[in-house]
Amino acid sequence: MSVLYSLFAVLVAAALILLLLRPGVARPMTVWGLAALLPVLAALSASLAAQGRAARALDAEPVQGTAVTITTAGRTYPVTLDAQDAACLERALRLKARVILDVPPVKVPIQPGTRVSGPLPDRAAVEALSIRGALACPRMRAQRQ
């Protein structure tokens, strides 16, 4: 689908160039409309391409829950995470965020230097969840500094 939008954007650009090379052939609103349509088509094709890459990444490796051990501030927390929490933890670690992971019965502070032993989803799968709008982190709260 993104290829179709890209092809349409190229056709609109070619029509715009032809109209600009021959002044007086087109009305100003036609030229303006074609020029305004180009960024919209470019954004649509880029968005659809990103959605397609995200779908392929999630099909190749679905995000799953996992049991990990989190070591932070001199303490060790063994926790079991569902798929969403594992993805949120991977993103927080990668971004060096200061958050609190609330996995009852404990609240685990995540900060730069936090180490995790155990499997977490890979970066591509987490970014794919973010692109698809499927990454929600209700158990993570920002730390006060």
C-alpha positions as CSV (number, residue, x, y, z in Angstrom):
1,M,0.0,0.0,0.0
2,S,2.9,2.4,0.8
3,V,4.3,1.7,-2.7
4,L,1.0,2.9,-4.2
5,Y,1.2,6.1,-2.2
6,S,4.8,6.6,-3.1
7,L,4.0,6.1,-6.8
8,F,1.1,8.5,-6.6
9,A,3.4,11.1,-4.9
10,V,5.9,10.7,-7.8
11,L,3.1,11.2,-10.3
12,V,1.9,14.3,-8.5
13,A,5.4,15.7,-8.4
14,A,5.9,15.0,-12.1
15,A,2.6,16.8,-12.9
16,L,3.6,19.8,-10.7
17,I,7.0,20.0,-12.5
18,L,5.3,19.9,-15.9
19,L,3.0,22.7,-14.9
20,L,5.7,24.8,-13.5
21,L,7.8,24.4,-16.6
22,R,5.0,25.7,-18.8
23,P,3.8,28.9,-17.0
24,G,0.2,30.0,-17.8
25,V,-1.0,26.4,-18.5
26,A,-2.5,25.8,-15.1
27,R,-4.5,27.9,-12.7
28,P,-2.7,29.0,-9.5
29,M,-5.1,26.9,-7.3
30,T,-4.2,23.8,-9.3
31,V,-0.5,24.3,-8.7
32,W,-1.1,25.2,-5.1
33,G,-3.3,22.0,-4.6
34,L,-0.6,19.8,-6.2
35,A,2.1,21.4,-4.1
36,A,0.0,20.9,-0.9
37,L,-0.7,17.3,-1.8
38,L,2.9,16.3,-2.0
39,P,3.8,16.4,1.8
40,V,0.6,14.6,2.7
41,L,1.3,11.8,0.3
42,A,4.9,11.6,1.5
43,A,3.7,11.4,5.1
44,L,1.2,8.7,4.3
45,S,3.7,6.5,2.4
46,A,6.2,6.8,5.2
47,S,3.6,6.0,7.9
48,L,2.3,3.0,6.0
49,A,5.8,1.8,5.4
50,A,6.6,2.1,9.2
51,Q,3.4,0.2,10.0
52,G,4.3,-2.6,7.7
53,R,7.8,-2.9,9.1
54,A,6.3,-2.9,12.6
55,A,3.9,-5.7,11.7
56,R,6.7,-7.8,10.2
57,A,8.9,-7.3,13.3
58,L,6.1,-8.4,15.6
59,D,5.2,-11.4,13.4
60,A,8.9,-12.5,13.4
61,E,9.3,-12.2,17.2
62,P,6.2,-11.7,19.3
63,V,6.7,-10.1,22.7
64,Q,6.3,-12.5,25.6
65,G,6.2,-12.4,29.3
66,T,9.3,-13.4,31.2
67,A,10.9,-13.8,34.7
68,V,13.8,-11.6,35.3
69,T,16.0,-10.4,38.2
70,I,16.4,-6.6,38.5
71,T,19.4,-5.3,40.4
72,T,19.3,-1.6,41.3
73,A,20.6,0.5,44.1
74,G,22.2,-2.4,45.8
75,R,19.0,-4.5,46.0
76,T,17.9,-7.5,43.9
77,Y,14.2,-8.0,42.9
78,P,13.1,-11.2,41.3
79,V,9.9,-10.4,39.3
80,T,7.7,-12.0,36.7
81,L,6.6,-9.6,34.0
82,D,3.9,-9.9,31.4
83,A,4.6,-9.0,27.8
84,Q,3.7,-5.3,28.2
85,D,5.7,-4.8,31.3
86,A,8.8,-6.6,29.8
87,A,8.6,-4.3,26.7
88,C,8.2,-1.2,29.0
89,L,11.2,-2.3,31.1
90,E,13.3,-2.8,28.0
91,R,12.4,0.7,26.7
92,A,13.1,2.3,30.1
93,L,16.5,0.7,30.4
94,R,17.4,1.6,26.8
95,L,16.3,5.3,27.4
96,K,18.0,5.4,30.8
97,A,14.7,6.6,32.3
98,R,14.0,7.1,36.0
99,V,10.8,5.2,36.6
100,I,9.2,3.0,39.3
101,L,8.0,-0.4,38.1
102,D,5.0,-1.4,40.3
103,V,4.9,-5.2,40.3
104,P,3.0,-6.2,43.5
105,P,4.1,-6.8,46.1
106,V,7.2,-4.6,45.4
107,K,7.9,-1.3,43.7
108,V,11.2,-1.5,41.8
109,P,13.1,1.8,41.1
110,I,14.5,1.7,37.5
111,Q,17.3,4.2,36.9
112,P,20.6,4.5,34.9
113,G,22.8,1.6,36.0
114,T,20.0,-0.8,36.7
115,R,20.9,-4.3,35.6
116,V,18.5,-7.0,34.5
117,S,19.3,-10.7,34.4
118,G,17.0,-12.6,32.1
119,P,15.5,-12.3,28.7
120,L,13.8,-9.1,27.6
121,P,12.2,-8.4,24.2
122,D,14.6,-7.0,21.6
123,R,14.6,-3.3,20.6
124,A,12.9,-3.9,17.2
125,A,9.9,-5.6,18.8
126,V,9.5,-2.8,21.4
127,E,9.8,-0.1,18.8
128,A,7.3,-2.0,16.7
129,L,4.8,-2.0,19.6
130,S,5.4,1.8,20.0
131,I,4.8,2.4,16.3
132,R,1.6,0.4,16.3
133,G,0.3,2.2,19.4
134,A,0.1,-1.0,21.4
135,L,2.7,-0.2,24.1
136,A,1.0,1.0,27.3
137,C,2.9,1.1,30.5
138,P,0.3,1.4,33.3
139,R,2.7,-0.1,35.9
140,M,5.4,2.4,35.3
141,R,5.5,5.8,37.0
142,A,8.1,8.6,36.7
143,Q,10.4,9.0,39.7
144,R,10.6,12.3,41.4
145,Q,14.1,13.6,41.4
